[in-house]
Structure formats: C-alpha cells, structure tokens
Amino acid sequence: MKLPKANREGRVSVEKALAERRTVRSFLSKPLTTEQLSQVLWAGQGITGGGGKRTAPSAGALYPCFLYAAVGKGMVAGIEAGLYQYVPEGHSLSLISPGDIRDEIARSCLSQTWMAHAPVNIVICSDYGRITGKYGERGIRYAMIEAGSISQNIFLEAAALGLSAGIVGAYIDDELIRDMGIPKSHTPLLVMPVGYRG
C-alpha cells in the first residue's frame, strides 16, 4: 500500500518540537489520518537522498532496523486494522497480518494496557545479522544507536503534527515476536504508541 508523499516543509520548528516533546502514557481513541501516519513513519526511516540515505543515521549505511505499525480497527483513515511493515523504498506499507493486535502487544509489554488505546503502535526491530557481519558484536550497539535516532525522529514528528508518542522497552521478547508473527531475527528494541494525548 503506497503512502501519501511525506511533507518535507513542516510548519513547526525543530526547536518547538523539542520543547513540546513529552513521553505520553494516555491516548484518546481518536483516529489518525493516513497523512499523519505516513509522515511519522517517514520521519522514522524515510528515504531522504541518493543511495537510499534515510532520516536516521546507520553505521555503514547497513540499516538493520525495521519499523512495524500495528494499526487499530478504524484508527487510521483508509487503512484496515493489521500489522504492517514500513518499506522505506517506495514509502509504502506491506501487510504482515490482518486484524487489530494492539491488545496482544500491550500484553507482551508486561500488560501495559494503556498502549492499546493509541491508534498505532510502532515497533522498532533490528536484524543484528545485517550489521554484525561487518562490525562484529559492536554492531549490536550500533543498531541500538540507530533505534534511538529513529525513536527521537518519531517523537519530534509526532510533536510537530500535534500528536504524542510513548516509548516502551519493557516486554517479553519471544511473546512480542510471536504475537506480531515476525521473523525471529527481527529483535524488538522499542515499542512506540502514537496518537492524540488523552
């Protein structure tokens, strides 16, 4: 599914977005637009230039991180409930599985039920094999640095759009991978609920 083209000329300064960024743990069940989701995903890992350069830095431009979006039923205009993988090349979504799995994700995250109220849960994963081949065990650290950059981009874009984001690192890895139905090599690093602050 092709996403709307990302806007590269925002109306909110970086400084204002930094000042307004807060970690939120309460969300309204208010739907997002397709354009909002498109913009947030592009901010996280969108293509910005030749050679596939992206919005977040990556050691050796190996890009071991992946973004998954768990969309709730009726929570993003024009997008059915399901788990999607963001595909930076082509700025699109690839359906992994249909259905609303926000409750399952919240349960995997030590039953933090507040997460399931956000319209979308973005899960940042890493395939360490894509980076350790070049950098050895240190590549794991580089992947985590990349995930941190992605998460900050998502925070700032959400703030610029009048949205909010949370961030969760407490989860049972195997349960989250199972509930999402993703490859075992895609290690979850962060879960970011995104939506309107409750």
Protein Blocks (a to p, Z undefined) as FASTA:
>chain_A
ZZddddfbdfbdfklmmmmpccdfbdcfddcdfklmmmmmmmmmpcfbehhiafbdcehi
lopaccdddddehiaghiacddddddfbhpaaddfbgcjfklmmmmmnoopaklmmpmba
cdddddfklmmmmnommlmmmmmmmmmmmmmmmmmmmmmnopacdddfbdcfklmmmmno
pafklccfbdcdddddZZ
